[in-house]
Amino acid sequence: MKNEELKNKKKTFVYLYYALYNRLDEVITQVDGICLSFGKIINNNGLFEVDVKHLIPIIDDLKRMDDTPNLILSIGGWGADGFSRAVEDDAKRSHFISSIINVLDEFHFSGVDIDWEYPTTSSGGINSNGEVDKHRFTLLLKEIKEQFESKNKKYTLSIACSMSPKFYEVKEINNYIDYLNLMSYDLDYGTNINVHLTSPHHSSNTLMDLETGVKAFIESGISSEKIIVGCAMYARKCKTKNITTGISNEHTEFNTIKYSDMENLIKSGKVTVLFDYVAMAEYAIDIEYFYSFDSVKSINEKVKFVKQNNLGGIMAWEYNQDSKEHVLLKEMLKVGD
């Protein structure tokens, strides 16, 4: 499906991370876009460019498929440095943008996804110029869009962003981006108490939730139809002290497993699966661990939420971690029905 065909439908995107890459199944041809992750930012004598050499084997595999979906280059990711310096002044931004467009042209991408985590902060160990980066990020998006238009490029422009609008000039960037990929997962950071990794709604067992994040971005000035909500194709596994219900208990270890491994645990009967009917989020416990994850039921709720609130669609991190039968992706695809 081409970019112009995407405008009037609820969309499904999936991130495909090169470091976890192990398969391509036919179901991936049904998505509206694959965000190939990640293009790297390299320093070339003080100017910054995008490098995708490590992605070429996956690009070649995708091109060999009978019906290749739109392929989007995602640049950055957690702990990826370079953005702050790449946008410091007009000349650096111009060179960086030219590099992006050259890569999009050469490898026939349909768009670019800017994944700066996050403007204004040095979280993840990246360099930051502080608050000035918020406006420089806006300038980067504005100038990318202007270059696309001046060169008559039909590329899409999206960003992957935090659940908090505080890192962005939301009203301004709304003028330039096509999609805002809201990373509505990893919502359990910052506490040693078991809470939901991801959830559609708020409950006493959430630190943050999808509904609250979407509301904050809309109130800050983003168009609802540009918001793409996030799903997790992985689970949180927390070793827990004095486990009772699992939820709200204190944990001593905090790890991540693939959803495929979580599904195997459920099928084995070794865990007890529970559901928070307020947050509409699934979780599980055994005698030692608490598990939090997206499930078919929680994704079904996210699909409903997208449709009821005129949002743009749904996306997931990360394709290779879904079950063998791709049960989560298949549920996500119902957003386009």
C-alpha positions in Angstrom: 0.0 0.0 0.0 1.4 3.4 -1.0 1.5 6.5 1.2 -1.4 8.2 -0.6 -3.6 5.1 0.1 -3.0 5.4 3.9 -4.7 8.7 4.5 -8.2 7.6 5.2 -7.7 4.3 7.1 -6.6 3.3 10.6 -3.1 2.1 10.2 -0.9 -0.6 11.6 2.9 -0.1 11.9 5.5 -2.4 13.3 9.1 -1.8 14.4 11.6 -4.3 13.1 14.9 -4.2 15.0 18.0 -5.5 13.2 19.6 -6.8 16.4 16.7 -9.2 17.0 16.0 -10.0 13.4 15.4 -13.7 12.7 12.4 -14.1 10.4 9.9 -12.6 8.0 6.5 -14.2 7.7 3.7 -13.4 5.3 1.6 -11.6 7.9 4.1 -8.7 7.8 3.0 -7.8 4.3 -0.4 -6.9 5.8 0.9 -3.9 7.8 0.9 -0.4 6.5 4.5 0.3 7.3 7.6 -1.4 8.7 9.8 0.9 10.8 13.2 -0.6 10.2 15.3 0.1 13.3 17.7 1.8 13.6 19.6 4.0 11.3 22.7 5.1 13.1 24.0 8.7 13.4 27.7 9.0 12.6 30.1 11.9 13.0 31.9 12.7 9.8 34.4 15.4 10.6 32.0 17.4 12.7 29.0 16.9 10.4 26.4 14.2 11.1 25.1 11.6 8.7 22.9 8.5 8.7 24.5 5.0 8.3 22.4 2.0 7.3 25.0 -0.5 6.2 23.9 -2.9 9.0 20.3 -2.8 7.7 21.1 -3.8 4.1 20.6 -7.6 4.6 17.1 -7.0 6.0 16.2 -4.5 3.3 17.2 -7.1 0.7 15.1 -9.8 2.4 12.1 -7.5 2.4 12.5 -6.6 -1.2 12.4 -10.3 -2.1 8.9 -10.6 -0.6 6.0 -10.7 -3.1 4.1 -7.8 -1.6 6.5 -5.6 0.4 4.8 -3.0 2.6 6.0 0.6 3.0 9.5 0.5 4.5 10.2 3.4 6.9 13.7 4.2 8.2 13.7 4.7 11.9 16.7 6.7 13.1 18.0 6.8 16.7 16.5 4.7 19.5 17.1 4.6 23.2 20.7 5.6 24.0 21.5 6.7 20.5 23.6 9.7 20.5 24.1 12.4 17.9 20.9 14.2 17.5 21.7 17.2 19.7 24.9 17.9 17.9 23.4 17.2 14.5 20.9 20.0 14.9 23.1 22.6 16.6 23.0 25.1 13.7 21.6 25.6 10.2 24.6 24.1 8.4 24.7 20.9 10.5 20.9 20.4 10.2 21.1 20.9 6.4 23.8 18.3 6.1 22.0 15.8 8.3 18.8 16.2 6.4 20.6 15.8 3.0 22.1 12.6 4.4 18.6 11.3 5.4 17.1 12.1 2.0 20.0 10.4 0.2 19.5 7.2 2.2 15.7 7.3 1.6 16.3 7.7 -2.1 19.1 5.1 -2.4 17.2 2.3 -0.6 13.7 3.2 -1.7 12.2 3.9 1.8 8.7 5.4 1.9 9.4 7.6 4.9 11.5 8.4 7.9 10.8 8.0 11.6 12.8 10.2 14.0 13.4 8.5 17.3 15.2 11.0 19.5 14.9 9.8 23.1 14.5 12.6 24.2 15.1 16.2 23.2 16.3 18.3 26.2 17.5 15.4 28.3 20.6 13.3 28.6 18.7 10.2 29.6 20.2 7.0 28.1 23.6 8.6 28.3 23.3 10.8 25.3 24.6 14.3 24.9 22.1 17.2 25.3 22.2 20.9 24.9 19.2 21.2 27.3 16.0 23.1 26.7 17.2 24.6 23.4 17.0 21.2 21.8 13.2 21.3 22.1 13.0 24.1 19.5 15.9 22.6 17.4 13.9 19.4 17.2 11.0 21.4 15.8 13.4 23.0 13.3 14.7 19.6 12.2 11.2 18.4 11.5 10.2 21.6 9.7 13.2 21.6 7.5 12.9 17.9 6.7 9.3 18.5 5.6 10.4 21.6 3.6 13.1 19.6 1.8 10.6 16.8 1.0 8.2 19.3 -0.5 10.9 21.3 -2.4 12.3 18.1 -4.0 8.7 16.7 -4.6 9.3 13.7 -2.4 6.3 11.8 -1.2 8.0 10.5 1.9 6.2 10.4 5.3 7.6 12.0 8.4 6.9 10.5 11.8 8.4 10.6 15.3 8.6 8.1 18.1 8.0 9.9 21.3 7.7 9.7 25.0 4.3 9.6 26.8 5.0 13.1 28.0 4.6 16.2 25.8 7.1 18.1 27.9 10.0 17.2 25.5 8.3 18.7 22.4 6.8 21.8 21.0 3.7 19.8 20.2 1.5 22.5 18.5 4.3 23.4 16.2 5.4 19.9 15.2 1.8 19.1 14.4 2.3 21.2 11.3 5.1 19.0 10.0 4.7 15.4 11.0 2.4 12.8 9.4 2.3 10.4 12.4 3.3 10.5 16.1 4.2 7.0 17.3 3.3 7.2 21.0 5.5 4.7 22.9 2.8 3.6 25.3 4.9 0.9 26.9 7.8 0.7 29.4 5.3 2.6 31.7 6.6 0.7 34.7 10.0 2.5 35.0 10.8 4.6 38.1 9.5 2.3 40.8 10.3 -0.9 42.6 6.6 -1.7 42.9 5.0 -4.0 40.3 2.7 -2.0 38.0 1.6 -2.5 34.4 4.2 -2.4 31.7 1.5 -1.0 29.4 -2.3 -0.4 29.8 -5.1 1.2 27.9 -6.5 3.0 30.9 -5.6 4.2 34.4 -6.1 2.1 37.5 -4.5 1.9 41.0 -1.9 -0.4 39.3 -0.6 2.0 36.8 2.1 4.8 36.8 1.0 5.9 33.4 -1.5 4.7 30.8 -2.4 5.2 27.2 -5.6 7.2 27.7 -3.8 9.7 29.9 -0.9 10.1 27.4 -3.2 10.5 24.4 -5.3 13.2 26.2 -2.1 15.1 27.2 -0.8 15.2 23.6 -4.2 16.3 22.1 -4.5 19.0 24.7 -1.0 20.1 23.8 -2.0 20.5 20.1 -1.5 17.3 18.2 -4.2 16.3 15.8 -5.9 13.1 17.0 -5.7 11.4 13.6 -1.9 11.6 13.7 -1.5 9.6 16.9 -0.4 6.0 16.6 -0.7 4.1 19.9 1.9 1.6 21.0 1.8 -2.0 21.9 4.4 -4.2 23.5 5.4 -7.5 22.0 7.4 -8.3 25.0 6.8 -8.9 28.7 8.2 -7.5 32.0 9.4 -10.2 34.4 10.0 -9.1 38.0 11.3 -11.2 40.8 9.0 -10.3 43.7 9.3 -10.2 47.4 6.4 -11.9 49.4 4.3 -12.4 46.3 0.6 -12.3 46.9 -1.4 -10.8 44.0 1.9 -9.9 42.3 0.6 -6.5 41.3 1.6 -3.7 43.7 4.2 -6.0 45.4 7.8 -5.0 45.6 10.3 -6.4 43.2 14.0 -7.1 43.5 14.8 -7.9 39.8 13.4 -6.2 36.7 13.9 -8.0 33.4 12.3 -8.3 29.9 11.3 -11.4 27.9 9.8 -11.9 24.5 6.0 -12.2 24.2 6.6 -15.6 22.5 8.3 -16.8 25.8 5.5 -15.4 27.8 3.0 -17.2 25.7 4.9 -20.5 26.2 4.8 -19.9 30.0 1.0 -19.4 29.8 0.5 -22.5 27.7 2.6 -24.6 30.1 0.3 -23.7 33.0 3.2 -22.6 35.1 1.8 -19.1 35.7 -1.6 -17.8 36.8 -3.0 -15.3 34.4 -5.0 -12.4 35.8 -6.7 -9.3 34.4 -7.1 -5.8 35.6 -10.6 -4.8 34.4 -10.1 -1.2 35.2 -6.8 -0.7 33.3 -7.9 -3.5 30.8 -4.4 -5.0 31.2 -3.3 -8.6 31.6 -0.6 -9.8 34.0 0.5 -13.1 35.5 2.2 -14.5 38.6 4.0 -17.7 39.7 5.5 -18.5 43.1 8.4 -16.1 42.5 7.7 -13.7 39.6 5.3 -11.1 38.4 4.8 -10.7 34.6 3.2 -7.7 32.8 2.4 -7.7 29.1 0.1 -6.8 26.3 -2.2 -9.6 25.3 -4.9 -10.1 22.7 -7.4 -8.7 25.2 -5.5 -5.5 26.0 -4.7 -4.9 22.3 -8.4 -5.4 21.4 -9.1 -2.6 23.9 -6.4 -0.4 22.3 -8.0 -1.1 18.9 -11.4 0.0 20.2 -9.8 3.1 21.8 -8.2 4.1 18.5 -11.5 3.8 16.7 -13.6 5.5 19.4 -11.2 8.5 19.6 -10.5 9.1 15.9 -6.8 8.2 16.4 -4.5 7.3 13.5 -3.7 3.7 14.2 -1.6 1.3 16.2 2.0 0.2 16.2 4.3 -2.3 18.2 7.8 -2.8 19.4 8.9 -5.3 18.2 8.0 -7.7 15.4 10.5 -10.5 16.2 9.2 -10.9 19.7 5.6 -11.8 18.9 4.4 -15.4 19.1 5.1 -17.8 16.3 1.6 -17.4 15.1 1.8 -13.6 15.4 -1.3 -13.4 17.6 -0.6 -9.9 18.8 0.0 -8.5 15.3 -3.1 -10.2 14.0 -5.2 -8.5 16.7 -3.6 -5.2 15.9 -4.5 -5.5 12.2 -8.2 -5.4 13.1 -7.7 -1.6 13.6 -8.1 -1.3 9.8 -11.4 -3.3 9.6 
